């Protein structure tokens, strides 16, 4: 979650299901972080598209926690635009 906070401050994130979906369609997203309790709708709207675009997919914390860490209401999906940040997020999940 610390890396997502850094990404937000740097402007490398797209937050929210609709924004993430649109950015995925434009090929702007390198990594999708889905909340562990993401709704079926959120998962359906983002996961298949991310997999089709060969975007890394990571399961994050619950939506409430993810939103709180990003200074937002509950967040079910976050898109990461930056390659280096994506690498850090993916690597950190492998070690958890």
C-alpha positions as CSV (number, residue, x, y, z in Angstrom):
1,X,0.0,0.0,0.0
2,X,2.9,2.3,0.6
3,X,3.8,2.1,-3.1
4,X,0.3,3.1,-4.1
5,X,0.5,6.1,-1.9
6,X,3.7,7.1,-3.6
7,X,2.1,6.5,-7.0
8,X,-0.8,8.7,-6.1
9,X,1.4,11.6,-5.0
10,X,3.3,11.2,-8.3
11,X,0.1,11.1,-10.4
12,X,0.7,7.6,-11.7
13,X,-2.6,6.1,-10.6
14,X,-6.1,5.9,-12.0
15,X,-8.6,5.3,-9.2
16,X,-12.0,3.8,-9.5
17,X,-13.6,1.1,-11.7
18,X,-14.8,3.3,-14.6
19,X,-11.6,5.3,-14.8
20,X,-9.5,2.2,-14.7
21,X,-11.6,0.5,-17.4
22,X,-11.3,3.5,-19.7
23,X,-7.5,3.7,-19.1
24,X,-7.2,0.0,-19.8
25,X,-9.0,0.4,-23.1
26,X,-6.5,3.2,-24.0
27,X,-3.5,1.0,-23.1
28,X,-2.4,3.3,-20.3
29,X,-2.4,0.8,-17.4
30,X,0.6,-1.4,-16.5
31,X,-0.9,-3.0,-13.4
32,X,-4.4,-3.5,-12.0
33,X,-4.8,-3.6,-8.2
34,X,-8.2,-5.1,-7.3
35,X,-9.5,-4.9,-3.7
36,X,-9.7,-8.2,-2.0
37,X,-13.5,-7.7,-1.6
38,X,-14.1,-6.1,-5.0
39,X,-17.7,-6.5,-6.2
40,X,-18.5,-8.9,-9.0
41,X,-19.3,-5.8,-11.2
42,X,-15.9,-4.2,-10.5
43,X,-14.1,-7.5,-11.2
44,X,-16.1,-8.1,-14.4
45,X,-15.5,-4.6,-15.7
46,X,-11.8,-4.6,-15.2
47,X,-10.3,-8.1,-14.8
48,X,-11.1,-9.6,-18.3
49,X,-9.9,-6.4,-20.0
50,X,-6.7,-6.4,-17.9
51,X,-6.0,-10.0,-18.8
52,X,-6.7,-9.4,-22.5
53,X,-4.2,-6.5,-22.5
54,X,-1.6,-8.6,-20.6
55,X,-1.6,-6.2,-17.7
56,X,-0.3,-7.5,-14.3
57,X,-3.2,-8.1,-11.8
58,X,-2.6,-7.9,-8.1
59,X,-5.1,-8.5,-5.2
60,X,-4.9,-5.6,-2.8
61,X,-6.4,-5.1,0.6
62,X,-10.1,-4.6,1.2
63,X,-11.7,-1.6,-0.5
64,X,-12.2,0.3,2.8
65,X,-8.5,0.0,3.6
66,X,-7.3,0.8,0.1
67,X,-9.6,3.9,0.0
68,X,-8.4,5.0,3.5
69,X,-4.7,4.7,2.5
70,X,-5.4,6.8,-0.7
71,X,-7.5,9.4,1.2
72,X,-10.7,8.3,-0.6
73,X,-13.9,6.5,0.1
74,X,-13.7,2.7,-0.5
75,X,-11.7,1.9,-3.7
76,X,-12.3,-1.3,-5.5
77,X,-9.8,-0.8,-8.4
78,X,-6.6,1.1,-9.0
79,X,-4.7,1.3,-12.2
80,X,-1.0,1.9,-12.2
81,X,0.5,3.8,-15.2
82,X,4.2,3.7,-14.3
83,X,6.4,0.7,-15.3
84,X,8.8,1.0,-12.3
85,X,6.0,1.3,-9.8
86,X,4.3,-1.7,-11.3
87,X,7.5,-3.7,-10.9
88,X,7.7,-2.7,-7.3
89,X,4.1,-3.6,-6.6
90,X,4.3,-7.0,-8.3
91,X,7.6,-7.7,-6.5
92,X,6.2,-6.7,-3.1
93,X,3.3,-9.1,-3.5
94,X,5.6,-12.0,-4.3
95,X,7.3,-11.5,-1.0
96,X,4.2,-11.2,1.2
